[in-house]
């Protein structure tokens, strides 16, 4: 703490031990990457001269083993000038016989392990940190409602994990007049502020599943004369990116592969992609989505393209037969979108059976 300015780092939802992306070839490497991103964030903490490191739950993807706690504790020991405050979240909750219990933390670490809100004081940085830990995977009570810090001249910070119906429901109104100078939130993986510079979700440090789109990282904050200012710092090595790849009746699997490769080349090969084919294709064409997912980090390819049928031409060609009668049952220009989809799907099936 220099010149009356206190610096803090706010992490959440690190999910050490997670192996994202299931059976994908790169899944094991992602598990190691999550650990490395956390270790590198600790280095950032030291380089930035951070006075207080806040970890708002789900440091681990599941209740940790003792050797995992020891690894984390060693990293905390490399920050002798930094105080560390952390809580357990719903993923790494404290259960019977948990390795969390009775673990000997470094002197600079405060683990707020109680199921009821408790407070730890850091007088050297004039700060009090409040928080509670999960002792079950779900808590439906709004435990943060009505929570207030003690009076005094200290800086008051709340570590909070939750925000949905099954995990301590809370909202901006919960914290607007709570009296806390800053609420370090965890559980929601998308980084955003409920109240700018006051109640902030740091988001997951690294993206954990395909819904975690966009950049991920941590929050850096400074406190000057009681005024908090924060900034989001991107840290994750990669993002989940959704691509819409438009197709035309002239396209083939290889032409789409070339265009997809060019799009990934532009956006970055480090990212993980979910691809959706859109537009109209030749009715006789079926794209090989497995081949499209053979290069880069393509997690899935969904073919949402529709066949480019000339219904009037097909009606003349197949009049009197099963396909012609099927078209006549809908008409050549149905206005209802459900009917249009049913007509397309039915024609695809009939043409495929015919071939």
Secondary structure, 3 states (H helix, E strand, C coil): CECCEEEEEEECCCCECCCCCCCCCCHHHHHHHHHHHHHHHHHHHHHCCCCEEEEECCCECCCCCHHHHHHHHHHHHCCCCCEEEEECCCCCCCCCCCCCCCCCCCCCEEECCCCCCEEEEEHHHCEEEEECCCCCCCECCCCCCCCCCCCCCCEEEEEEECCECCECCCCHHHHHCCCCCEEEEECCCCCEEEECCCEEECCCCCCCCCCCECCCEEEEEEEECCEEEEEEEECCCCCEEEEEEEECCCCCHHHHHHHHHHHHHHHCCCCEEEEEEEEEECCCCCCCHHHHCCCCCEEEEEECCEECCCHHHHHHHHCCCHHHHHHHHHCCCCCCHHHHHHHHHHHHHHHHHHC
